[in-house]
Amino acid sequence: MVRIYISLGSNIDRESNTRAGIDALRERFGELVLSSVYESEAVGFEGDAFYNMVIACDVGEDVHTTNRVLAEIEDAHGRDRSGPRFSSRTLDLDLLLYDDLVLDENGLRLPREEILKNAFVLWPLAEIAPELVHPLAGKTYGELWAAFDKSKENLAPIEFAFD
């Protein structure tokens, strides 16, 4: 089994789609570790605010199968891939980490670059895995979050009742 970390985001019917995403991941992978849910402004385009979180779980599939499963879950929940890369989403599931694998092939890059660039990824990741070390930066996610320029994004945890 391999520990993976997934970024979940939604800005279309975001509460319902966040719950649906969690349910689909739980159904497919079993027990999940859930961060808090954070509200963030859209990054890279003008749009409604997102709900974002990070989820950890253990998988038995290889990295490419795991990534394909995430895309299938997105598609099953109305993900529209016809628009621009940065656009509104019903459900966005990004594989952030696959254990400590470093990979750049077939459009899949691990660890995902957004970890070090976006508070809406780093903060929830640091919340659930503060002692885990970034395989390229060589620092823990807790250390990376402590040093992160928090003035770049407007981000706040929200009350979110998990089922």
C-alpha positions in Angstrom: 0.0 0.0 0.0 1.1 3.5 -0.8 0.0 6.7 1.0 -1.3 9.4 -1.4 -2.4 12.9 -0.9 -5.1 14.5 -3.1 -6.2 18.1 -3.4 -10.0 18.5 -3.7 -11.5 21.7 -5.0 -14.9 22.9 -6.1 -16.5 26.2 -7.0 -19.7 25.0 -8.6 -22.3 23.9 -6.0 -19.2 23.5 -3.9 -20.7 22.1 -0.7 -22.6 19.3 -2.5 -19.6 18.5 -4.9 -17.1 18.5 -2.0 -19.3 16.0 -0.2 -19.8 13.9 -3.3 -16.0 13.9 -4.0 -15.3 12.7 -0.4 -17.9 10.0 -0.7 -16.6 8.8 -4.1 -13.0 8.7 -2.7 -14.1 6.8 0.4 -16.1 4.3 -1.7 -13.1 3.7 -4.0 -10.2 3.9 -1.5 -11.7 3.2 1.9 -10.6 5.1 5.0 -9.7 8.8 4.4 -7.8 11.4 6.4 -9.5 14.8 5.8 -8.1 18.2 6.3 -10.3 21.1 7.2 -12.2 22.7 4.3 -10.8 26.1 3.2 -12.5 28.9 1.2 -10.2 30.5 -1.4 -10.5 33.0 -4.2 -10.2 31.6 -7.7 -6.6 31.5 -8.9 -5.7 32.2 -12.5 -9.2 33.4 -13.5 -12.2 35.4 -12.5 -14.7 33.1 -10.8 -16.6 32.1 -7.7 -14.7 31.2 -4.6 -13.5 27.6 -4.1 -13.8 25.1 -1.3 -10.5 23.3 -1.0 -9.1 20.6 1.1 -6.5 17.8 1.1 -7.3 14.1 1.6 -4.9 11.3 2.4 -5.5 7.6 1.9 -3.7 4.4 1.1 -3.9 2.8 -2.3 -2.8 -0.4 -3.9 -2.8 0.8 -7.5 0.2 2.2 -9.4 0.5 5.9 -9.8 -0.9 6.1 -13.3 -4.0 4.0 -12.4 -4.5 6.1 -9.3 -4.4 9.3 -11.4 -6.8 7.9 -13.9 -9.2 6.9 -11.1 -9.2 10.5 -9.9 -10.0 11.7 -13.4 -12.9 9.2 -13.7 -14.3 10.4 -10.4 -14.1 14.0 -11.6 -15.9 13.0 -14.9 -18.6 11.2 -13.0 -19.3 14.4 -11.1 -19.7 16.7 -14.1 -16.1 17.8 -14.7 -16.1 19.8 -18.0 -12.7 19.6 -19.6 -13.7 21.6 -22.8 -13.0 25.0 -21.3 -9.7 26.8 -20.4 -7.3 25.1 -18.0 -8.1 27.7 -15.3 -11.9 27.8 -15.0 -14.8 26.9 -12.7 -15.1 23.3 -11.7 -17.7 21.0 -10.2 -14.9 18.8 -8.8 -11.1 19.0 -9.1 -9.0 16.1 -7.8 -5.3 16.5 -8.1 -2.8 13.8 -7.1 -0.3 15.8 -5.0 1.9 13.0 -3.6 2.3 9.3 -4.2 4.5 8.4 -1.2 7.8 10.1 -1.9 7.8 9.4 -5.7 9.4 12.1 -7.9 7.9 11.8 -11.4 7.5 13.9 -14.5 6.0 11.9 -17.4 2.9 11.8 -19.6 1.6 15.1 -18.1 1.9 13.8 -14.5 4.4 15.6 -12.3 4.9 14.6 -8.6 5.2 16.1 -6.2 2.7 18.5 -7.7 4.1 22.0 -8.2 1.0 23.7 -6.6 2.1 22.4 -3.2 4.8 25.0 -3.0 2.9 27.8 -4.9 -0.7 27.8 -3.5 -1.8 28.3 0.1 -5.0 26.4 -0.6 -2.9 23.3 -1.2 0.0 23.8 1.3 -2.1 24.8 4.3 -4.4 21.8 4.3 -1.5 19.5 3.5 0.5 20.9 6.4 -2.5 20.4 8.6 -2.8 16.7 8.0 0.9 15.9 7.3 3.0 18.5 9.1 6.0 16.2 9.7 6.1 14.7 6.2 9.1 15.9 4.1 8.7 17.3 0.6 10.8 14.9 -1.5 12.4 17.8 -3.5 12.4 20.8 -1.1 13.8 18.6 1.8 11.6 20.4 4.4 8.5 19.3 6.2 5.1 20.6 5.1 4.8 22.3 8.5 8.1 24.1 7.9 7.1 25.0 4.4 3.8 26.4 5.6 5.4 28.4 8.4 7.7 30.1 5.8 5.0 30.6 3.2 4.1 34.2 2.2 0.5 34.1 3.5 -0.3 37.6 2.1 -0.5 36.3 -1.5 -3.9 34.6 -1.1 -7.1 35.2 0.8 -7.7 31.8 2.5 -9.7 30.8 5.5 -10.9 27.5 7.1 -14.7 27.2 7.2 -17.2 25.2 9.2 -18.0 22.1 7.2 -19.9 19.2 8.8 -18.5 16.0 7.5 -20.9 13.0 7.3 
